[in-house]
Amino acid sequence: MRVVLGVTGGIAAYKAAHVLRGLRERGHAVRVVPTEAALRFVGAPTWEALSGEPVSTTVFEGVENVEHVRIGHEADLVVVAPATADLLARARGGMADDLLTATLLTATCPVVVAPAMHTEMWFNAATVDNVAALRARGWTVIEPASGRLTGADTGPGRLPEPDDIIRTALAATGRSAAPGPQDSPSAHGPLAGAAVVVSAGGTREPLDPVRFLGNRSSGKQGAALVAAAAAAGAQATLIAANVDSGVLAELPAAVAVEQVNTTAELEAACAAHASHADVIIMAAAVADYRPAAAAEHKMKKSGDDLTIALVENPDILRGLVELRDAGRARTGQLLVGFAAETGSHDGSAESLAQAKLLRKGCDLLVFNDVSGDRAFGRDDNAVVVYRAGTGGAEEVTRSEGSKADVSKDVIAAVAAERSR
Ligand SMILES: Cc1cc2nc3c(=O)[nH]c(=O)nc-3n(C[C@H](O)[C@H](O)[C@H](O)COP(=O)(O)O)c2cc1C
């Protein structure tokens, strides 16, 4: 595959050398297109030596080959890592004032960008707006990691690890990152060749720069499901909403991981997969409401009680059903919902789950009783899978045991439903 690696002017530019190496080791040809600013951090000889290809930042070199159009046209994948706030703004504005932005305008292949910048730049309304616009155009914008930044400060804005960038980038083209032998998806499993996307964890809605409204989902069940899907032969992608790094570290290498934080980000990531996913399993616990406005600065105690206005979040599963019904999703796509119910005066947990299946319009619903201490953070689980039958919700299977065993049963039910 022919990959263009855009590198922009941030401290993390040196990490792009590892992204380049990793792509080359997986057999891909890589043309590095840095910005002028990037070359102030890491020089052209590094990129030329590691890629074996020439490096230019301007449209006025190699003019006889019309490089500003050719590079984008020939690319099977464009990855920009790190992407500065400036690059996001220029790309959003459709600028073509250097070779990288011209390439981004002419590329018709998947584009994956990995922003890295100070937390303030990342949360600035202009950057938030630019990221949303680029995602809406179909680009994959990888969430930055949290941690130590350029100075002594910490927060979201770090470039994710090169291996995570490579995994996400290759997944955007429908490929997995060269799995090790024990991780190889089976070519003959019940989901062989199917693109399966699983969301996991819990979304968080910021109240201010340090606080959020969240839930207790650990992401273990979603992680077990995506691993079971990969073992069943699927091209598996996990959209991880605040899943513990320990849980992510145990995923098979064949699983592509995209990290999101808020419900809006999860919605955008799911929508971006709708066109090519054969199966989408929505196991993430999505916040039903978010604060009407997140405070720009940390909220201080005032001595008075505090009332926070909440607005309803979009219903992501319902939105996916609507995309499919409108013919804007992969033909024959199977949509699987999760219902974590505790029961209430409106009915038993089980009857609420059955009602949810019919209300949402998905194909299968995995019901999981979370009353008491069940499910959250534990390694075992008990679920009932329902399908939407002609006469209402029909029970497909019951499963109890470790989250890995339960996942195998759920994936078997998914495979069976696909072949009905
Ligand atoms: C030491 C230093 C580190 C920087 N790190 C970043 C960064 O991590 N992210 C970012 O968006 N901008 C960063 N900048 C600012 C960019 O270099 C600047 O906006 C530049 O114009 C980006 O150009 P480019 O997008 O064409 O590469 C940094 C600047 C300096 C001097």
Ligand as a Chemical Component Dictionary entry (heavy atoms), coordinates in Angstrom:
data_LIG
# 
_chem_comp.id                   LIG 
_chem_comp.type                 NON-POLYMER 
_chem_comp.pdbx_formal_charge   0 
_chem_comp.three_letter_code    LIG 
# 
loop_
_chem_comp_atom.comp_id 
_chem_comp_atom.atom_id 
_chem_comp_atom.alt_atom_id 
_chem_comp_atom.type_symbol 
_chem_comp_atom.charge 
_chem_comp_atom.model_Cartn_x 
_chem_comp_atom.model_Cartn_y 
_chem_comp_atom.model_Cartn_z 
_chem_comp_atom.pdbx_ordinal 
LIG C1  C1  C 0 8.705  24.241 20.813 1  
LIG C2  C2  C 0 7.408  24.309 20.069 2  
LIG C3  C3  C 0 6.527  23.267 20.183 3  
LIG C4  C4  C 0 5.292  23.305 19.520 4  
LIG N1  N1  N 0 4.443  22.261 19.667 5  
LIG C5  C5  C 0 3.248  22.304 19.053 6  
LIG C6  C6  C 0 2.346  21.233 19.200 7  
LIG O1  O1  O 0 2.633  20.215 19.848 8  
LIG N2  N2  N 0 1.147  21.321 18.600 9  
LIG C7  C7  C 0 0.784  22.415 17.866 10 
LIG O2  O2  O 0 -0.356 22.444 17.377 11 
LIG N3  N3  N 0 1.629  23.444 17.698 12 
LIG C8  C8  C 0 2.850  23.416 18.259 13 
LIG N4  N4  N 0 3.720  24.455 18.096 14 
LIG C9  C9  C 0 3.312  25.585 17.240 15 
LIG C10 C10 C 0 3.526  25.248 15.772 16 
LIG O3  O3  O 0 4.890  24.908 15.510 17 
LIG C11 C11 C 0 3.102  26.426 14.894 18 
LIG O4  O4  O 0 1.716  26.641 15.043 19 
LIG C12 C12 C 0 3.430  26.212 13.455 20 
LIG O5  O5  O 0 2.991  27.329 12.709 21 
LIG C13 C13 C 0 2.770  24.965 12.898 22 
LIG O6  O6  O 0 3.016  24.872 11.517 23 
LIG P1  P1  P 0 2.512  23.639 10.658 24 
LIG O7  O7  O 0 1.106  23.343 11.063 25 
LIG O8  O8  O 0 2.619  24.106 9.249  26 
LIG O9  O9  O 0 3.432  22.498 10.915 27 
LIG C14 C14 C 0 4.971  24.435 18.716 28 
LIG C15 C15 C 0 5.886  25.460 18.581 29 
LIG C16 C16 C 0 7.088  25.403 19.244 30 
LIG C17 C17 C 0 8.054  26.535 19.076 31 
# 
loop_
_chem_comp_bond.comp_id 
_chem_comp_bond.atom_id_1 
_chem_comp_bond.atom_id_2 
_chem_comp_bond.value_order 
_chem_comp_bond.pdbx_ordinal 
LIG C1  C2  SING 1  
LIG C2  C3  SING 2  
LIG C2  C16 DOUB 3  
LIG C3  C4  DOUB 4  
LIG C4  N1  SING 5  
LIG C4  C14 SING 6  
LIG N1  C5  DOUB 7  
LIG C5  C6  SING 8  
LIG C5  C8  SING 9  
LIG C6  O1  DOUB 10 
LIG C6  N2  SING 11 
LIG N2  C7  SING 12 
LIG C7  O2  DOUB 13 
LIG C7  N3  SING 14 
LIG N3  C8  DOUB 15 
LIG C8  N4  SING 16 
LIG N4  C9  SING 17 
LIG N4  C14 SING 18 
LIG C9  C10 SING 19 
LIG C10 O3  SING 20 
LIG C10 C11 SING 21 
LIG C11 O4  SING 22 
LIG C11 C12 SING 23 
LIG C12 O5  SING 24 
LIG C12 C13 SING 25 
LIG C13 O6  SING 26 
LIG O6  P1  SING 27 
LIG P1  O7  DOUB 28 
LIG P1  O8  SING 29 
LIG P1  O9  SING 30 
LIG C14 C15 DOUB 31 
LIG C15 C16 SING 32 
LIG C16 C17 SING 33 
# 
